[in-house]
Amino acid sequence: MSKTTYSDADYQLDISDETCPMTFVRAKLLIERMQPGETAGLRLQGAEPLDNVPRSIRDYGHEILSMLGEAPDTAEDGIHLLVFQKKH
C-alpha cells in the first residue's frame, strides 16, 4: 500500500520559505537521494512554487499522491502539503 500522507512519507522537506527556482532545486536534490518507490512530503507556500513544483515532479515522471490545501482558503497559513512517489 502506498503511503499518501505527509507525516507517513519516507522523507519530509519544508521548502515553504524558499522561492522559485530554489523550491524545485531543493526538491530535485531530495529526489536524487530517494530510491524508486519511496515517497516524500513537501511543504510549499506561494502561487509560483505551488504551480511549478508539482508540474516539474510530474514532468520528471514521478507520481503526485496527494495535495492538501490546494485552495487558498483551505491551507493553514498558506502552507500546502504535497506527497509524491519516485517512480524510477
DSSP file (Angstrom, degrees, kcal/mol; ACC not computed):
  #  RESIDUE AA STRUCTURE BP1 BP2  ACC     N-H-->O    O-->H-N    N-H-->O    O-->H-N    TCO  KAPPA ALPHA  PHI   PSI    X-CA   Y-CA   Z-CA
    1    1 A M              0   0    0      0, 0.0     2,-0.2     0, 0.0     0, 0.0   0.000 360.0 360.0 360.0 134.0    0.0    0.0    0.0
    2    2 A S        -     0   0    0      1,-0.1     2,-0.4     2,-0.0    36,-0.1  -0.478 360.0-121.7 -74.7 141.6    1.3    3.4   -0.9
    3    3 A K        +     0   0    0     -2,-0.2     7,-0.1     1,-0.1    -1,-0.1  -0.706  35.3 172.2 -79.7 131.1    1.9    6.0    1.8
    4    4 A T        +     0   0    0     -2,-0.4     2,-0.3    35,-0.1    -1,-0.1   0.440  43.4  85.7-125.0  -0.5   -0.1    9.0    1.0
    5    5 A T  S  > S-     0   0    0      1,-0.1     4,-0.9    77,-0.0     3,-0.4  -0.758  75.2-125.1-104.3 153.8    0.1   11.3    4.0
    6    6 A Y  T >4 S+     0   0    0     -2,-0.3     3,-0.9     1,-0.2    35,-0.2   0.923 111.2  49.0 -56.8 -47.2    2.8   13.9    4.6
    7    7 A S  T 34 S+     0   0    0      1,-0.2    -1,-0.2    -3,-0.0    34,-0.0   0.749 111.9  48.9 -70.8 -23.1    3.6   12.5    8.0
    8    8 A D  T 34 S+     0   0    0     -3,-0.4    -1,-0.2    32,-0.0    -2,-0.2   0.526  85.7 114.7 -91.7  -6.6    3.9    8.9    6.7
    9    9 A A  S << S-     0   0    0     -3,-0.9    31,-0.2    -4,-0.9    32,-0.1  -0.228  76.1-121.5 -64.1 153.4    6.1    9.7    3.8
   10   10 A D  S    S+     0   0    0     29,-0.3     2,-0.3     1,-0.1    30,-0.2   0.825  97.4  23.9 -63.8 -32.0    9.7    8.3    3.8
   11   11 A Y  E     -a   40   0A   0     28,-1.2    30,-2.6    -5,-0.1     2,-0.4  -0.962  66.0-160.4-132.9 149.3   11.1   11.9    3.6
   12   12 A Q  E     -a   41   0A   0     -2,-0.3     2,-0.4    28,-0.2    30,-0.2  -0.997   9.8-178.3-128.7 138.2    9.7   15.3    4.6
   13   13 A L  E     -a   42   0A   0     28,-2.7    30,-2.3    -2,-0.4     2,-0.8  -0.979  15.8-152.7-139.1 123.7   11.1   18.6    3.2
   14   14 A D  E     +a   43   0A   0     -2,-0.4     3,-0.2    28,-0.2    30,-0.1  -0.849  29.0 155.5 -97.5 107.1    9.9   22.0    4.2
   15   15 A I    >   +     0   0    0     28,-2.0     3,-1.2    -2,-0.8    30,-0.3   0.018  36.1 115.7-115.4  25.1   10.5   24.4    1.3
   16   16 A S  T 3  S+     0   0    0      1,-0.3    -1,-0.1    28,-0.2    28,-0.1   0.698  76.6  50.3 -70.3 -18.6    7.8   26.9    2.4
   17   17 A D  T 3  S+     0   0    0     -3,-0.2    -1,-0.3     2,-0.1     2,-0.2   0.468  96.9  91.4 -94.9  -2.5   10.4   29.6    3.0
   18   18 A E    <   -     0   0    0     -3,-1.2     2,-0.3     4,-0.1    27,-0.2  -0.513  62.8-146.9 -91.0 158.8   12.1   29.1   -0.4
   19   19 A T    >>  -     0   0    0     -2,-0.2     3,-1.4    29,-0.1     4,-0.6  -0.862  40.5 -52.7-118.8 158.7   11.3   30.9   -3.7
   20   20 A C  T 34 S+     0   0    0      1,-0.3    28,-0.0    -2,-0.3    -1,-0.0  -0.453 119.2  24.9 -66.5 141.7   11.5   29.6   -7.2
   21   21 A P  T 3> S+     0   0    0      0, 0.0     4,-1.9     0, 0.0     3,-0.4  -0.990 121.1  57.6 -90.8   3.0   13.7   28.3   -8.7
   22   22 A M  H <> S+     0   0    0     -3,-1.4     4,-2.5     1,-0.2     5,-0.2   0.774  95.6  68.0 -65.2 -24.5   15.2   27.1   -5.4
   23   23 A T  H  X S+     0   0    0     -4,-0.6     4,-1.8     1,-0.2    -1,-0.2   0.954 108.7  34.9 -60.7 -48.4   12.0   25.3   -4.5
   24   24 A F  H  > S+     0   0    0     -3,-0.4     4,-3.3     2,-0.2     5,-0.2   0.843 112.7  60.4 -77.2 -30.1   12.4   22.7   -7.2
   25   25 A V  H  X S+     0   0    0     -4,-1.9     4,-2.1     2,-0.2    -2,-0.2   0.943 109.6  43.4 -57.7 -46.6   16.2   22.7   -6.9
   26   26 A R  H  X S+     0   0    0     -4,-2.5     4,-1.7     2,-0.2    -1,-0.2   0.902 115.0  49.2 -65.6 -40.6   15.8   21.5   -3.3
   27   27 A A  H  X S+     0   0    0     -4,-1.8     4,-2.5    -5,-0.2    -2,-0.2   0.905 110.1  51.6 -64.6 -40.6   13.1   19.0   -4.3
   28   28 A K  H  X S+     0   0    0     -4,-3.3     4,-2.2     1,-0.2    -2,-0.2   0.887 106.7  53.2 -64.8 -39.6   15.2   17.7   -7.1
   29   29 A L  H  X S+     0   0    0     -4,-2.1     4,-0.9    -5,-0.2    -1,-0.2   0.892 110.3  48.5 -61.8 -38.6   18.2   17.1   -4.7
   30   30 A L  H >X S+     0   0    0     -4,-1.7     4,-1.1     1,-0.2     3,-1.0   0.937 108.6  53.1 -64.7 -46.7   15.8   15.1   -2.5
   31   31 A I  H >< S+     0   0    0     -4,-2.5     3,-0.6     1,-0.3    -2,-0.2   0.879 103.9  57.1 -56.5 -39.8   14.6   13.1   -5.5
   32   32 A E  H 3< S+     0   0    0     -4,-2.2    -1,-0.3     1,-0.2    -2,-0.2   0.785 107.4  48.1 -64.3 -27.0   18.1   12.2   -6.4
   33   33 A R  H << S+     0   0    0     -3,-1.0    -1,-0.2    -4,-0.9    -2,-0.2   0.679  97.9  91.7 -83.3 -19.7   18.7   10.7   -2.9
   34   34 A M  S << S-     0   0    0     -4,-1.1     3,-0.0    -3,-0.6     6,-0.0  -0.360  71.1-131.4 -79.9 154.9   15.5    8.7   -3.0
   35   35 A Q    >   -     0   0    0      1,-0.1     3,-2.2    -2,-0.1    51,-0.3  -0.743  42.3 -84.1 -96.6 151.4   15.0    5.1   -4.2
   36   36 A P  T 3  S+     0   0    0      0, 0.0    51,-0.2     0, 0.0     3,-0.1  -0.301 118.3  26.8 -54.0 136.8   12.3    4.2   -6.7
   37   37 A G  T 3  S+     0   0    0     49,-3.3    50,-0.1     1,-0.4     2,-0.1   0.144  92.8 121.6  93.9 -18.2    9.0    3.6   -4.8
   38   38 A E    <   -     0   0    0     -3,-2.2    48,-2.5    47,-0.1    -1,-0.4  -0.398  52.8-138.6 -75.4 157.1    9.9    5.8   -1.9
   39   39 A T  E     - B   0  85A   0     46,-0.2   -28,-1.2   -31,-0.1     2,-0.3  -0.808  14.0-165.5-116.5 156.5    7.7    8.7   -1.0
   40   40 A A  E     -aB  11  84A   0     44,-2.4    44,-2.4    -2,-0.3     2,-0.5  -0.997  10.3-147.8-141.3 145.2    8.3   12.3    0.0
   41   41 A G  E     -aB  12  83A   0    -30,-2.6   -28,-2.7    -2,-0.3     2,-0.4  -0.950  15.4-165.0-111.9 132.0    6.2   15.1    1.5
   42   42 A L  E     -aB  13  82A   0     40,-3.3    40,-2.8    -2,-0.5     2,-0.6  -0.941  13.7-146.6-117.2 137.5    6.9   18.7    0.6
   43   43 A R  E     -aB  14  81A   0    -30,-2.3   -28,-2.0    -2,-0.4     2,-0.3  -0.927  29.6-179.1-100.2 119.0    5.6   21.8    2.4
   44   44 A L  E     - B   0  80A   0     36,-2.9    36,-2.8    -2,-0.6     2,-0.3  -0.825  13.8-173.3-118.9 154.9    5.1   24.5   -0.1
   45   45 A Q  E     + B   0  79A   0    -30,-0.3    34,-0.1    -2,-0.3    33,-0.1  -0.979  46.0  36.6-147.9 137.7    3.9   28.1    0.1
   46   46 A G  S  > S-     0   0    0     32,-0.6     4,-1.9    -2,-0.3     5,-0.2   0.045  80.2 -91.5 102.7 150.5    3.1   30.6   -2.6
   47   47 A A  H  > S+     0   0    0      2,-0.2     4,-1.7     1,-0.2     5,-0.2   0.896 118.1  51.5 -64.1 -44.2    1.5   30.5   -6.0
   48   48 A E  H  > S+     0   0    0      2,-0.2     4,-3.2     1,-0.2     3,-0.3   0.952 113.7  41.7 -65.4 -50.7    4.6   30.0   -8.1
   49   49 A P  H  > S+     0   0    0      0, 0.0     4,-2.2     0, 0.0    -1,-0.2   0.892 112.8  56.0 -61.4 -36.6    6.0   27.0   -6.1
   50   50 A L  H  < S+     0   0    0     -4,-1.9    -2,-0.2     1,-0.2    -3,-0.2   0.819 116.5  36.7 -65.1 -30.3    2.5   25.5   -5.9
   51   51 A D  H  X S+     0   0    0     -4,-1.7     4,-1.0    -3,-0.3    -1,-0.2   0.899 123.4  39.6 -84.0 -47.0    2.3   25.7   -9.7
   52   52 A N  H  X S+     0   0    0     -4,-3.2     4,-2.6    -5,-0.2     5,-0.2   0.885 108.7  54.5 -77.7 -41.5    5.9   24.8  -10.7
   53   53 A V  H  X S+     0   0    0     -4,-2.2     4,-2.5    -5,-0.3     5,-0.2   0.951 110.9  42.9 -65.8 -51.3    7.0   22.1   -8.2
   54   54 A P  H  > S+     0   0    0      0, 0.0     4,-2.3     0, 0.0    -1,-0.2   0.919 116.0  50.2 -60.5 -40.3    4.1   19.6   -8.8
   55   55 A R  H  X S+     0   0    0     -4,-1.0     4,-2.6     1,-0.2    -2,-0.2   0.923 111.7  47.5 -62.0 -44.4    4.4   20.1  -12.6
   56   56 A S  H  X S+     0   0    0     -4,-2.6     4,-1.7     2,-0.2    -1,-0.2   0.890 109.6  53.1 -65.5 -39.5    8.1   19.6  -12.5
   57   57 A I  H  <>S+     0   0    0     -4,-2.5     5,-2.0    -5,-0.2    -1,-0.2   0.929 112.7  44.7 -60.9 -44.8    7.8   16.4  -10.4
   58   58 A R  H ><5S+     0   0    0     -4,-2.3     3,-2.1     1,-0.2    -2,-0.2   0.910 109.1  56.5 -63.9 -42.6    5.3   15.1  -13.0
   59   59 A D  H 3<5S+     0   0    0     -4,-2.6    -1,-0.2     1,-0.3    -2,-0.2   0.818 103.2  54.8 -60.6 -30.7    7.5   16.1  -15.9
   60   60 A Y  T 3<5S-     0   0    0     -4,-1.7    -1,-0.3    -5,-0.1    -2,-0.2   0.445 125.6-104.2 -82.5  -0.1   10.3   14.1  -14.4
   61   61 A G  T < 5S+     0   0    0     -3,-2.1    -3,-0.2     1,-0.3     2,-0.2   0.621  76.9 130.6  92.8  14.0    8.0   11.0  -14.4
   62   62 A H      < -     0   0    0     -5,-2.0     2,-0.5    24,-0.1    -1,-0.3  -0.580  55.1-113.8 -98.7 164.8    7.1   10.8  -10.7
   63   63 A E  E     -C   85   0A   0     22,-2.1    22,-2.7    -2,-0.2     2,-0.6  -0.850  10.9-140.2-107.7 127.5    3.6   10.5   -9.3
   64   64 A I  E     -C   84   0A   0     -2,-0.5    20,-0.3    20,-0.2     3,-0.1  -0.738  20.5-178.0 -78.4 121.5    1.8   13.0   -7.2
   65   65 A L  E     -     0   0A   0     18,-2.9     2,-0.3    -2,-0.6    19,-0.2   0.822  60.5 -10.5 -92.0 -36.9   -0.1   11.0   -4.5
   66   66 A S  E     -C   83   0A   0     17,-1.8    17,-2.7     2,-0.0     2,-0.4  -0.991  46.3-160.5-161.0 156.8   -1.8   13.9   -2.7
   67   67 A M  E     -C   82   0A   0     -2,-0.3     2,-0.5    15,-0.2     3,-0.4  -0.940  15.4-163.3-142.2 116.5   -2.1   17.6   -2.3
   68   68 A L  E    S+C   81   0A   0     13,-2.8    13,-1.7    -2,-0.4    -2,-0.0  -0.860  71.6  18.4-105.1 133.5   -3.6   19.1    0.8
   69   69 A G        +     0   0    0     -2,-0.5     6,-0.2    11,-0.2    -1,-0.2   0.826  67.4 155.0  83.8  32.8   -4.7   22.7    0.9
   70   70 A E        +     0   0    0     -3,-0.4    -2,-0.1     4,-0.1    10,-0.0   0.865  59.8  67.7 -63.4 -35.8   -4.9   23.3   -2.9
   71   71 A A  S >> S-     0   0    0      1,-0.1     3,-2.4     2,-0.0     4,-0.9  -0.715  88.4-130.2 -85.0 134.6   -7.5   26.1   -2.4
   72   72 A P  T 34 S+     0   0    0      0, 0.0     3,-0.4     0, 0.0     6,-0.3   0.810 106.2  57.2 -54.6 -31.5   -6.0   29.2   -0.7
   73   73 A D  T 34 S+     0   0    0      1,-0.2    -3,-0.1     5,-0.0    -2,-0.0   0.588 107.8  47.4 -79.7  -6.3   -8.9   29.3    1.7
   74   74 A T  T <4 S+     0   0    0     -3,-2.4     2,-0.5    -5,-0.1    -1,-0.2   0.550  89.3  94.3-106.8  -9.5   -8.2   25.7    3.0
   75   75 A A  S >< S-     0   0    0     -4,-0.9     3,-1.2    -3,-0.4     2,-0.4  -0.710  77.4-125.1 -87.8 128.6   -4.5   25.9    3.5
   76   76 A E  G >  S-     0   0    0     -2,-0.5     3,-2.2     3,-0.4    -2,-0.1  -0.592  91.9 -13.2 -71.9 123.2   -3.4   26.8    7.0
   77   77 A D  G 3  S-     0   0    0     -2,-0.4    -1,-0.3     1,-0.3     3,-0.1   0.746 123.4 -67.4  55.0  26.0   -1.1   29.9    6.9
   78   78 A G  G <  S+     0   0    0     -3,-1.2   -32,-0.6     1,-0.3     2,-0.4   0.615  97.9 142.7  73.7  11.4   -0.9   29.3    3.1
   79   79 A I  E <   -B   45   0A   0     -3,-2.2     2,-0.4   -34,-0.1    -3,-0.4  -0.718  32.1-164.9 -89.2 134.2    1.1   26.1    3.5
   80   80 A H  E     -B   44   0A   0    -36,-2.8   -36,-2.9    -2,-0.4     2,-0.6  -0.944  10.7-143.6-118.0 139.9    0.3   23.2    1.1
   81   81 A L  E     -BC  43  68A   0    -13,-1.7   -13,-2.8    -2,-0.4     2,-0.4  -0.920  17.5-173.7-108.7 118.1    1.4   19.6    1.7
   82   82 A L  E     -BC  42  67A   0    -40,-2.8   -40,-3.3    -2,-0.6     2,-0.4  -0.930   3.1-169.1-111.5 130.7    2.4   17.7   -1.5
   83   83 A V  E     +BC  41  66A   0    -17,-2.7   -18,-2.9    -2,-0.4   -17,-1.8  -0.983  13.7 169.4-121.2 131.1    3.2   14.0   -1.3
   84   84 A F  E     -BC  40  64A   0    -44,-2.4   -44,-2.4    -2,-0.4     2,-0.4  -0.916  25.9-134.1-136.9 163.6    4.8   12.2   -4.3
   85   85 A Q  E     -BC  39  63A   0    -22,-2.7   -22,-2.1    -2,-0.3     2,-0.4  -0.971  21.7-125.4-120.9 133.5    6.3    8.9   -5.1
   86   86 A K        -     0   0    0    -48,-2.5   -49,-3.3    -2,-0.4   -24,-0.1  -0.625  24.2-172.8 -75.0 129.6    9.6    8.4   -7.0
   87   87 A K              0   0    0     -2,-0.4    -1,-0.1   -51,-0.2   -25,-0.1   0.753 360.0 360.0 -98.7 -28.5    8.9    6.2  -10.0
   88   88 A H              0   0    0    -53,-0.1    -2,-0.1   -52,-0.0   -26,-0.1   0.348 360.0 360.0-144.8 360.0   12.4    5.5  -11.4
